[in-house]
Amino acid sequence: MIRVVLSLGLVALLAACGAEGAPVAPEPEPETPPPGLSISGTASVGISSR
């Protein structure tokens, strides 16, 4: 019985150690573009002489 437990423990240890291959770093996320909204114009308050 102890052999079965040790064998399963060994298999679990080997399965958790990266058996797929060497670790690969993730690609960096692309920079987000600036928003495509621009506001321009003029505002005035009061009496205008024009």
N, CA, C and O of each residue as an XYZ file, in Angstrom:
200
protein
N       0.822     -1.193      0.000
C       0.000      0.000      0.000
C       0.868      1.260      0.000
O       0.550      2.244     -0.667
N       1.961      1.216      0.751
C       2.834      2.385      0.825
C       3.491      2.654     -0.529
O       3.765      3.807     -0.861
N       3.746      1.602     -1.316
C       4.340      1.789     -2.642
C       3.378      2.516     -3.575
O       3.787      3.354     -4.378
N       2.112      2.188     -3.458
C       1.102      2.851     -4.303
C       1.027      4.335     -3.964
O       0.965      5.177     -4.860
N       1.032      4.653     -2.696
C       0.965      6.053     -2.264
C       2.215      6.804     -2.718
O       2.110      7.927     -3.210
N       3.386      6.210     -2.562
C       4.620      6.867     -2.993
C       4.673      7.021     -4.510
O       5.149      8.037     -5.017
N       4.189      6.021     -5.230
C       4.174      6.107     -6.692
C       3.243      7.227     -7.163
O       3.598      8.005     -8.048
N       2.064      7.301     -6.573
C       1.127      8.372     -6.944
C       1.681      9.753     -6.568
O       1.485     10.722     -7.302
N       2.357      9.838     -5.448
C       2.978     11.098     -5.047
C       4.066     11.520     -6.021
O       4.188     12.699     -6.354
N       4.856     10.554     -6.476
C       5.916     10.848     -7.437
C       5.330     11.306     -8.770
O       5.818     12.256     -9.382
N       4.285     10.622     -9.208
C       3.627     11.009    -10.460
C       3.036     12.419    -10.341
O       3.157     13.216    -11.271
N       2.407     12.729     -9.221
C       1.833     14.060     -9.015
C       2.920     15.128     -8.994
O       2.731     16.220     -9.530
N       4.056     14.815     -8.377
C       5.171     15.764     -8.338
C       5.723     16.028     -9.727
O       5.995     17.175    -10.082
N       5.891     14.977    -10.515
C       6.412     15.146    -11.868
C       5.410     15.861    -12.781
O       5.815     16.597    -13.681
N       4.140     15.657    -12.563
C       3.122     16.313    -13.391
C       3.059     17.807    -13.094
O       2.657     18.586    -13.958
N       3.444     18.217    -11.900
C       3.342     19.615    -11.514
C       4.612     20.410    -11.786
O       4.656     21.601    -11.478
N       5.636     19.800    -12.345
C       6.919     20.500    -12.470
C       7.180     21.024    -13.879
O       8.338     21.258    -14.226
N       6.170     21.213    -14.687
C       6.380     21.777    -16.012
C       6.776     20.755    -17.033
O       7.754     20.962    -17.751
N       6.068     19.671    -17.132
C       6.412     18.597    -18.048
C       6.191     18.987    -19.512
O       6.648     18.273    -20.405
N       5.501     20.105    -19.780
C       5.245     20.535    -21.159
C       6.492     21.092    -21.822
O       6.562     21.126    -23.050
N       7.450     21.517    -21.070
C       8.667     22.096    -21.626
C       9.128     23.268    -20.778
O       8.627     23.503    -19.679
N      10.081     23.986    -21.312
C      10.618     25.136    -20.586
C       9.573     26.248    -20.513
O       8.772     26.393    -21.436
N       9.566     27.028    -19.447
C       8.601     28.124    -19.337
C       8.895     29.214    -20.368
O      10.051     29.491    -20.688
N       7.833     29.819    -20.876
C       7.948     30.879    -21.882
C       7.287     32.135    -21.335
O       6.161     32.086    -20.841
N       7.983     33.253    -21.423
C       7.426     34.520    -20.936
C       6.284     34.967    -21.849
O       6.359     34.776    -23.063
N       5.224     35.560    -21.283
C       4.121     36.034    -22.126
C       4.539     37.264    -22.924
O       5.426     38.016    -22.521
N       3.878     37.451    -24.065
C       4.177     38.620    -24.892
C       3.633     39.874    -24.216
O       2.565     39.825    -23.604
N       4.348     41.003    -24.314
C       3.839     42.230    -23.697
C       2.564     42.694    -24.398
O       2.388     42.499    -25.600
N       1.682     43.308    -23.617
C       0.440     43.811    -24.180
C       0.732     45.040    -25.045
O       1.583     45.852    -24.684
N       0.044     45.189    -26.175
C       0.269     46.373    -27.011
C      -0.230     47.634    -26.305
O      -1.169     47.597    -25.510
N       0.427     48.747    -26.621
C       0.015     50.009    -26.008
C      -1.355     50.403    -26.537
O      -1.664     50.207    -27.712
N      -2.151     50.949    -25.671
C      -3.474     51.372    -26.108
C      -3.350     52.700    -26.855
O      -2.629     53.593    -26.411
N      -4.036     52.834    -27.970
C      -3.953     54.097    -28.713
C      -4.680     55.209    -27.964
O      -5.577     54.939    -27.165
N      -4.296     56.455    -28.221
C      -4.999     57.567    -27.572
C      -6.442     57.611    -28.068
O      -6.723     57.153    -29.175
N      -7.342     58.143    -27.284
C      -8.734     58.204    -27.718
C      -8.882     59.051    -28.979
O      -8.158     60.030    -29.157
N      -9.802     58.686    -29.840
C      -9.989     59.379    -31.108
C     -10.982     60.521    -31.017
O     -11.682     60.796    -31.991
N     -11.063     61.183    -29.899
C     -12.010     62.263    -29.698
C     -11.254     63.556    -29.458
O     -10.373     63.614    -28.600
N     -11.591     64.588    -30.207
C     -10.987     65.902    -29.966
C     -12.106     66.939    -29.973
O     -13.030     66.865    -30.783
N     -12.011     67.900    -29.068
C     -13.015     68.954    -28.929
C     -12.300     70.291    -29.066
O     -11.284     70.529    -28.414
N     -12.834     71.163    -29.917
C     -12.257     72.492    -30.060
C     -13.394     73.497    -30.275
O     -14.500     73.133    -30.676
N     -13.099     74.749    -30.002
C     -14.105     75.796    -30.184
C     -13.855     76.951    -29.236
O     -12.849     76.980    -28.527
N     -14.774     77.900    -29.229
C     -14.663     79.058    -28.342
C     -15.987     79.260    -27.618
O     -17.044     78.823    -28.073
N     -15.895     79.930    -26.491
C     -17.088     80.258    -25.710
C     -16.888     81.643    -25.116
O     -15.776     82.019    -24.747
N     -17.969     82.389    -25.030
C     -17.871     83.721    -24.425
C     -19.157     84.005    -23.652
O     -20.230     83.488    -23.963
N     -19.003     84.835    -22.648
C     -20.139     85.200    -21.810
C     -20.128     86.714    -21.669
O     -19.073     87.305    -21.439
N     -21.267     87.340    -21.801
C     -21.362     88.785    -21.620
C     -21.730     89.480    -22.913
O     -22.263     88.870    -23.841
N     -21.438     90.759    -22.955
C     -21.781     91.600    -24.098
C     -20.595     91.634    -25.034
O     -19.468     91.885    -24.607
N     -20.841     91.379    -26.320
C     -19.789     91.383    -27.310
C     -19.965     92.601    -28.207
O     -21.096     92.943    -28.554
N     -18.881     93.260    -28.590
C     -18.960     94.456    -29.428
C     -18.801     94.100    -30.904
O     -18.708     95.013    -31.725
N     -18.768     92.903    -31.261
C     -18.610     92.532    -32.658
C     -19.890     92.578    -33.403
O     -19.918     92.290    -34.599
